[in-house]
């Protein structure tokens, strides 16, 4: 039997040392675990050690990128556009209204209420009773409408659940950083998107929002196992499949509508089914809205004052501005003062890429022959390279018949003839999404 205890005064993973009985804080990745009291190199019981080794194996097998937000931030940041759902619900309403007028007119003295809520039986040796046909047409559309809404609400709820799996574990003690959801190590970085320096899993850090703390070591280790058992890409793909199913599966009811011609009668008691589905949908939507994880900003929304890690180097975003034909450009500065220009874009594979620009001071003096200089709105950090500016003058120089960007020159104001630019940006390279991390910050 495993010999361990859990200490309620901390939210960390705690086991008991087999040598001295002291408490040992567990982690899946990072330096080897030793007892802080007796310095034993192998302080854990065989069962706990075996489970930790299995978790380490799973982390290595999946690789660090399996738990990173590359390509998945859009799924977590948006609550999936509801355009398809709105279109489907509108179609059900239109089809139901159109089918109501398809059969022969209702008999004299029979109103809409009587046709929908009073039982009618088909006479022997007759088909195509207009009341029965209308009832089944409308009932099928009502079921399609309610099932669409119910499945979609479950889908939205599932998105919130997947998003919550990217939240970190609570800190192991007062004043400590949140812990990695995959290996349990403290997260040393800052910002709303943090990458574990041991297992490289990404996290969305939103104030005091953490994953639910498990009150036993067995459950805590099982929680870590579930985290590394599937990549974020697998979870995202499963959501996409369920979203398509929730949208189009109810359309199969259309295939059953012709059977209304042969229906033996109407059954008003069946209206309880779409009614209950609608009630359940509203309850699920309300619960999902109340427990949704706040949406983080993604690489598509870089702002001055943010930080960005590009190919392993951390930069502070000094300013952003939009150049016609080039997109949103960000000027970054590293801790050692090096400048870098970055233009983040979404490619055809629905993943982010960045074009980087080498930045140098000065450049070729301005002449009218180079073209017209544009005055561009500038979003500058409150303190930094462009503090206090709200505009910048830019001139993009194109080559190869106007198809290839050669350089972008920047001035604080409209330049005079012969005035060199303050900065010159020249295309350097491309960086794929695995080399980009946005540390989004909100200004006070």
C-alpha positions in Angstrom: 0.0 0.0 0.0 1.3 3.4 -1.0 2.4 5.5 2.0 1.8 9.2 1.4 -0.2 12.1 2.8 -1.5 15.3 1.4 -1.0 18.5 3.3 -4.0 20.7 3.2 -2.1 23.9 4.0 -0.7 23.9 0.4 -2.1 23.2 -3.0 1.1 21.5 -4.2 1.6 17.8 -4.8 2.9 16.4 -1.5 4.0 12.9 -0.6 5.8 11.5 2.4 9.5 10.6 2.3 10.1 6.9 2.8 13.3 7.6 4.8 12.4 10.2 7.3 8.6 10.8 6.9 9.1 14.4 5.8 6.9 16.1 3.2 8.3 16.0 -0.4 6.9 18.3 -3.0 6.4 16.4 -6.3 7.0 17.6 -9.9 6.9 15.7 -13.1 9.6 17.6 -14.9 12.6 19.5 -13.8 15.5 18.6 -11.5 15.5 15.2 -9.7 13.3 15.0 -6.6 15.1 14.9 -3.2 13.9 15.2 0.3 14.4 18.6 1.8 14.8 17.2 5.3 17.1 14.1 5.0 18.4 14.8 1.4 17.4 11.3 0.3 17.8 10.9 -3.4 14.9 8.5 -3.8 12.4 9.6 -1.2 9.2 8.3 -2.8 7.4 4.9 -2.5 7.5 2.6 -5.4 3.9 3.2 -6.5 4.2 7.0 -6.6 7.6 6.8 -8.3 6.1 4.5 -11.0 3.3 6.9 -11.7 5.6 9.9 -11.9 7.8 8.0 -14.4 4.8 7.2 -16.5 3.8 10.8 -16.6 7.4 11.8 -17.6 7.3 9.2 -20.4 4.0 10.6 -21.6 5.3 14.1 -21.7 8.4 13.0 -23.7 6.3 11.0 -26.1 3.9 13.8 -26.9 6.6 16.4 -27.1 6.5 20.0 -25.7 4.5 21.4 -28.7 1.6 19.0 -28.0 0.5 21.2 -25.1 1.3 24.5 -26.7 -1.3 27.0 -27.9 0.2 27.2 -31.4 -2.8 27.0 -33.8 -5.3 26.7 -31.0 -5.5 30.1 -29.4 -8.2 31.1 -31.8 -10.3 28.2 -30.6 -9.9 29.3 -27.0 -10.0 33.0 -27.5 -13.3 33.0 -29.5 -16.5 31.2 -28.4 -16.8 29.9 -32.0 -18.9 32.1 -34.2 -22.6 31.3 -34.2 -23.2 32.2 -37.9 -23.8 28.6 -38.9 -26.3 28.0 -36.0 -28.2 31.2 -36.8 -28.5 30.1 -40.4 -29.7 26.7 -39.5 -32.3 28.0 -37.0 -33.6 30.5 -39.6 -33.9 27.7 -42.2 -35.9 25.6 -39.8 -38.3 28.5 -39.2 -38.6 29.3 -43.0 -39.1 25.6 -43.9 -41.7 25.1 -41.2 -43.6 28.2 -42.3 -43.4 27.2 -46.0 -44.5 23.6 -45.4 -47.5 24.8 -43.4 -49.0 26.2 -46.6 -48.0 23.2 -48.8 -51.0 20.8 -48.2 -54.5 21.6 -49.1 -56.2 24.3 -47.0 -57.5 23.5 -43.6 -61.1 22.6 -43.3 -63.5 25.3 -42.4 -63.7 25.9 -38.7 -60.3 24.4 -38.0 -57.8 27.0 -36.7 -54.1 26.9 -36.2 -54.4 26.0 -32.5 -56.8 23.2 -33.2 -54.5 21.8 -35.9 -51.5 21.8 -33.6 -52.8 20.9 -30.2 -55.8 18.6 -30.8 -55.4 15.0 -31.7 -56.6 14.0 -35.1 -56.8 10.5 -36.6 -56.6 9.6 -40.3 -59.7 8.0 -41.8 -59.2 4.5 -43.1 -58.2 4.2 -46.7 -57.2 7.8 -47.0 -53.8 9.5 -47.2 -52.6 13.1 -47.2 -54.9 14.5 -44.5 -54.0 18.3 -44.5 -54.3 18.6 -40.7 -52.1 15.6 -40.0 -49.5 16.6 -42.7 -49.3 20.1 -41.3 -48.8 18.8 -37.8 -46.0 16.5 -38.6 -44.3 19.1 -40.9 -44.3 21.7 -38.1 -43.4 19.1 -35.4 -40.4 17.9 -37.4 -39.2 21.5 -37.9 -39.7 22.3 -34.2 -37.7 19.2 -33.3 -34.9 20.1 -35.8 -34.8 23.7 -34.3 -34.7 22.5 -30.7 -32.1 19.7 -31.3 -29.9 22.1 -33.3 -30.0 24.5 -30.4 -29.4 21.8 -27.8 -26.4 20.3 -29.5 -24.9 23.7 -30.2 -25.3 24.7 -26.5 -23.5 21.5 -25.6 -20.8 22.3 -28.0 -20.3 25.8 -26.6 -20.2 24.3 -23.1 -17.5 21.8 -24.3 -15.4 24.7 -25.6 -15.5 26.3 -22.2 -14.4 23.0 -20.6 -11.5 22.6 -23.0 -10.5 26.2 -22.5 -10.4 25.7 -18.7 -8.0 22.8 -19.2 -5.4 25.4 -20.2 -5.6 27.2 -16.9 -2.7 26.5 -14.5 -2.9 24.6 -11.2 -3.1 26.8 -8.1 0.1 28.0 -6.4 1.8 25.6 -4.0 1.8 28.3 -1.3 1.3 32.0 -0.6 3.4 34.2 -2.7 4.3 31.5 -5.2 3.6 31.4 -8.9 0.9 29.2 -10.4 1.9 25.7 -11.3 2.2 23.9 -14.6 -1.0 21.9 -15.4 1.2 19.1 -17.0 4.2 18.7 -14.7 3.4 20.7 -11.6 6.4 23.0 -11.7 6.1 26.6 -10.8 5.6 28.9 -13.8 8.4 31.5 -13.8 7.3 33.7 -16.7 4.8 36.6 -16.5 1.9 37.6 -18.6 -1.5 36.0 -19.5 0.1 33.3 -21.7 2.9 31.4 -19.9 5.1 28.5 -21.1 6.5 26.1 -18.6 10.3 26.1 -18.8 10.5 22.4 -17.9 7.8 20.6 -20.1 7.0 23.6 -22.4 3.3 23.4 -21.9 1.4 26.7 -22.4 -1.1 28.2 -19.9 -3.7 30.9 -19.9 -3.2 32.8 -16.6 -6.2 35.0 -15.7 -6.0 36.4 -12.2 -7.1 33.8 -9.7 -8.7 31.5 -12.2 -7.1 28.0 -11.7 -8.0 24.5 -12.3 -9.9 22.8 -9.5 -7.5 21.6 -6.8 -7.7 17.9 -6.1 -7.6 17.0 -2.4 -5.8 13.7 -2.7 -2.5 12.7 -4.3 -4.1 10.0 -6.4 -6.6 12.4 -7.9 -4.0 15.1 -8.4 -1.7 12.6 -10.3 -4.7 11.4 -12.3 -5.5 15.1 -13.2 -2.0 15.4 -14.6 -2.3 12.2 -16.5 -5.5 13.4 -18.2 -3.7 16.6 -19.1 -0.9 14.9 -21.0 -3.0 12.1 -22.4 -4.2 14.2 -25.3 -2.7 17.1 -27.2 -4.5 20.4 -27.5 -4.7 19.7 -31.2 -6.6 16.5 -30.6 -9.0 18.3 -28.3 -9.5 21.0 -30.8 -10.1 18.5 -33.6 -12.7 16.7 -31.5 -14.5 20.0 -30.9 -14.6 20.8 -34.6 -16.1 17.4 -35.4 -18.8 17.8 -32.7 -19.5 21.3 -33.9 -20.2 20.0 -37.5 -22.3 17.2 -36.1 -24.4 19.6 -33.9 -25.1 21.8 -37.0 -25.9 19.3 -39.7 -27.2 16.2 -37.9 -30.8 17.6 -37.3 -31.1 18.0 -41.1 -31.7 14.2 -41.2 -35.2 15.0 -40.0 -36.0 16.5 -43.4 -35.7 13.0 -44.9 -38.6 11.8 -42.6 -41.0 14.5 -43.7 -42.5 12.7 -46.7 -43.7 10.0 -44.2 -46.3 12.6 -42.9 -48.5 11.6 -45.8 -49.0 8.2 -44.3 -49.1 9.3 -40.6 -52.0 7.7 -38.7 -52.7 10.9 -36.8 -51.3 13.7 -34.6 -50.0 13.3 -31.0 -50.0 16.7 -29.2 -48.2 15.1 -26.2 -45.0 14.9 -28.3 -44.7 18.7 -28.1 -43.1 18.1 -24.8 -39.9 16.8 -26.5 -38.9 20.0 -28.4 -40.1 22.0 -25.4 -37.8 20.2 -23.0 -34.9 20.4 -25.5 -35.3 24.2 -25.6 -35.4 24.5 -21.8 -32.3 22.3 -21.5 -30.5 24.5 -24.2 -31.2 27.7 -22.3 -30.0 26.1 -19.0 -26.7 24.9 -20.6 -26.1 28.2 -22.4 -26.6 30.0 -19.1 -24.2 27.7 -17.2 -21.6 27.9 -19.9 -21.8 31.7 -20.0 -21.3 31.9 -16.2 -18.2 29.6 -16.2 -16.5 30.8 -19.3 -12.8 31.4 -19.2 -11.9 35.0 -20.1 -10.7 35.1 -23.7 -7.0 35.9 -24.0 -5.7 38.1 -26.8 -3.9 36.2 -29.5 -1.1 36.9 -32.0 -3.7 38.5 -34.3 -4.1 41.4 -31.8 -0.6 42.5 -30.7 -0.6 45.9 -28.8 2.0 48.3 -27.6 3.0 47.4 -24.1 2.8 43.7 -24.7 5.8 41.4 -24.6 6.6 38.8 -27.3 9.0 35.9 -27.5 10.4 35.5 -31.0 12.5 32.4 -31.6 13.4 32.2 -27.9 14.3 35.9 -27.4 12.0 38.1 -25.4 11.0 41.5 -26.7 8.9 44.4 -25.4 6.4 45.8 -28.0 7.3 49.5 -28.3 4.7 50.5 -30.9 2.4 49.1 -33.6 1.2 50.7 -36.9 -0.4 49.6 -40.1 1.3 50.0 -43.4 -0.8 49.7 -46.6 -0.2 46.3 -48.3 2.0 45.0 -45.4 -0.4 44.6 -42.5 0.1 45.5 -38.8 3.7 46.0 -38.0 5.1 45.9 -34.5 8.4 47.4 -33.4 10.0 45.3 -30.6 13.0 45.9 -28.3 14.9 43.3 -26.4 16.4 43.6 -22.9 19.8 44.5 -24.5 18.3 47.3 -26.6 18.2 45.4 -30.0 15.3 46.3 -32.2 13.2 44.0 -34.3 10.2 44.6 -36.6 7.5 41.9 -36.8 4.4 41.5 -38.9 2.2 38.6 -37.7 -0.2 37.1 -40.3 -2.5 34.1 -40.6 -1.6 31.8 -43.4 -3.7 29.4 -45.5 -3.3 26.6 -43.0 -4.9 28.7 -40.2 -1.7 29.1 -38.3 0.2 32.2 -37.5 3.5 33.2 -39.1 5.6 36.3 -38.6 7.7 38.2 -41.1 10.6 39.8 -39.2 12.4 43.0 -40.2 15.9 44.0 -39.3 15.9 47.5 -37.8 18.7 50.0 -38.2 19.1 53.6 -37.2 19.3 56.1 -40.1 19.2 55.2 -43.8 19.1 56.8 -47.2 18.1 60.5 -47.1 14.6 61.3 -48.3 14.0 62.5 -51.9 10.8 63.1 -53.7 11.8 60.5 -56.2 11.4 57.8 -53.6 7.6 58.4 -53.4 5.1 59.9 -51.0 5.4 59.6 -47.3 2.3 58.4 -45.4 1.2 59.7 -42.0 0.1 56.6 -40.0 -1.7 56.3 -36.7 0.7 55.0 -34.1 -0.1 53.0 -30.9 2.9 53.5 -28.7 3.7 52.2 -25.2 3.3 54.7 -22.4 7.1 54.5 -21.8 9.6 53.5 -24.3 11.0 54.3 -27.8 8.0 56.1 -29.1 6.3 57.4 -25.9 4.1 60.4 -26.5 3.6 59.9 -30.3 0.3 59.2 -31.9 1.5 59.3 -35.5 4.5 58.3 -37.5 5.7 59.0 -41.1 6.4 55.9 -43.2 7.7 55.2 -46.7 7.7 51.7 -48.1 10.1 51.1 -50.9 9.2 48.3 -53.4 11.4 46.5 -55.9 11.0 43.9 -58.7 8.2 45.8 -60.4 6.5 46.8 -57.2 6.0 43.2 -55.9 8.8 42.9 -53.4 9.2 45.0 -50.3 12.7 46.4 -50.0 12.5 48.6 -47.0 10.3 50.7 -44.7 11.7 54.1 -43.6 10.2 55.9 -40.5 10.3 59.5 -39.5 8.7 61.2 -36.5 7.2 63.9 -38.8 6.9 64.7 -42.5 10.6 64.6 -43.7 12.3 67.4 -45.5 14.4 66.7 -48.6 17.7 65.2 -47.6 16.5 64.2 -44.1 17.5 60.6 -43.2 15.0 58.4 -41.5 15.0 57.7 -37.8 14.7 54.0 -38.5 14.9 51.7 -41.5 13.2 48.3 -41.6 14.4 45.6 -44.0 12.8 42.1 -44.5 14.9 39.5 -42.7 13.2 36.1 -42.3 10.0 34.2 -41.4 9.2 32.6 -38.0 6.4 30.0 -37.7 4.0 29.8 -34.9 6.0 27.5 -32.7 8.6 30.3 -32.4 6.1 32.9 -31.3 4.6 33.6 -27.9 2.5 36.6 -27.0 2.5 37.8 -23.4 -0.5 40.1 -23.6 -0.9 42.8 -21.0 -3.7 45.2 -20.4 -2.9 48.8 -19.7 -3.9 50.2 -16.4 
